[in-house]
Every structure is written in C-alpha cells, then in structure tokens.
C-alpha cells in the first residue's frame, strides 16, 4: 500500500483493525467520543510504519498512477459523450 500511494502507512497494533473501527464508531454513536479522531487517539496505537520503496518500484507506481488518471479522464469524457 505504501508503494502504491507513495505515502507512509501506519499499521495498528491490533490484530482486528476492522472490529476496532466498528467499536470506535459504536463508542461515538453512544456519545463516548465527540469525533472519530478522539476515538482513534484513545482506543488505538500505531504499530509498524512502512515507507514507500524508492527507485524502480517508485517509478513503476508513479507511471501506474499516471495511467489511472488518464483512464479516469477518458471515462468522464466518455460518459459525457454518451449522456449528450
């Protein structure tokens, strides 16, 4: 994920991040926290940080993002043509 986005990815210490996220949302709904950020700060901890790979892998993912951007633009243009 870090390689694809070009961003550092922070993994939580929990083995069940989806369940923890649901618990955070439940705690918010119950009024225990006023924001998701506050719930995250109180209930989760960052484990491992993964930085994006440099060099050829980074260049590959940069090109893939460029292709994806072009495909999105083509899709929007195609939809406009078909709608018109």
C-alpha positions, 0 to 999 in steps of 0.5 A, a space after each residue: 500500500 505504501 508503494 502504491 500511494 507513495 505515502 507512509 502507512 501506519 499499521 495498528 497494533 491490533 490484530 482486528 483493525 476492522 472490529 476496532 473501527 466498528 467499536 470506535 464508531 459504536 463508542 461515538 454513536 453512544 456519545 463516548 467520543 465527540 469525533 472519530 479522531 478522539 476515538 482513534 487517539 484513545 482506543 488505538 496505537 500505531 504499530 509498524 510504519 512502512 515507507 514507500 520503496 524508492 527507485 524502480 518500484 517508485 517509478 513503476 507506481 508513479 507511471 501506474 498512477 499516471 495511467 489511472 488518471 488518464 483512464 479516469 479522464 477518458 471515462 468522464 469524457 466518455 460518459 459525457 459523450 454518451 449522456 449528450 
